[in-house]
């Protein structure tokens, strides 16, 4: 069955009570409204905003026609959505979805999940036919520990939790750590001329991290254009002898999240040190610098997420810098 035909295998509207189709630019406000309504009830740590949805619809690797699903009620109001993403050479696909709280417990979440699995199977087949990958189809979905209904849905469809992640906070009201860089390194604020060198440094730094795949130019552009990104609070460490980026940290600040959670947090989206430079205090220097930037910007907390089984010892590093775990999430996986 061709991949294009698989995109037409929409959920049954007679069962779900919704009309289904792919998302378009004309759906942005309707789509973002659905996610915001759901977030107002479920209080996730993070959720997609309108700017994120624009990036989704602009993707060439994951065209909206075959990678997004929107469920509309009789009045045209978005009540459910799902999407998948996959790199052509990748060995996994990831899925995201939500259902309007007023429309939950009607089998809609299951219908979206079944659609996602079908799309992933056909996406893998398409990539295998093109010679991009020989990997069997695999779908991964991340949930927060607090959302037990999502865990129940996934377990009911045969998913297993394979990895746990900790959200960690570090209050900025206490004395900040002092972690100066060693000789031969320079710390610089992130600027556009550093975007591409930073991408290459990121791909090198994360090549030994579980679940990580190299980010190409499109994926990195979306990362740099993330609506909540704060490049003025982000930094890189330069090896002055070679001009190479040895390490970096990328920060975001979400004003909507601050209003919802009651505190302002500088969130370290990415923190990486290239293998050749590890063990030289670069990560500590980047985090200490970030905390000073956050404090000067009037924030209350420095925060980040860490893989509980990270091989680089990141958890111990963060604990040593004064971070403590506050929330937990998990990654679920199913071989299709």
Secondary structure, 3 states (H helix, E strand, C coil): CCHHHHCCCCCCHHHHCCEEECCCHHHHHHHHHHHHHHHHHHCCCCCCCHHHHHHHHHCCCCCHHHHEEEEECCCCCEEEEEEEECCCCCCCEEEEEEECHHHCCCCHHHHHHHHHHHHHHHHHHHHHHCCCCCCCCEEEEEEECCCHHHHHHHHHCCCEEEEEEEEEEEECCCCCCCCCCCCCEEEEECCHHHHHHHHHHHHHHCCCCCCCCCCCHHHHHHHHCCCCECHHHCEEEEECCCCCEEEEEEEECCHHHHHHHCCCEEEEEEEEECHHHCCCCHHHHHHHHHHHHHHHCCCCEEEEEEECCCCCCHHHHHHHCCCEEEEEEEEEEEEC
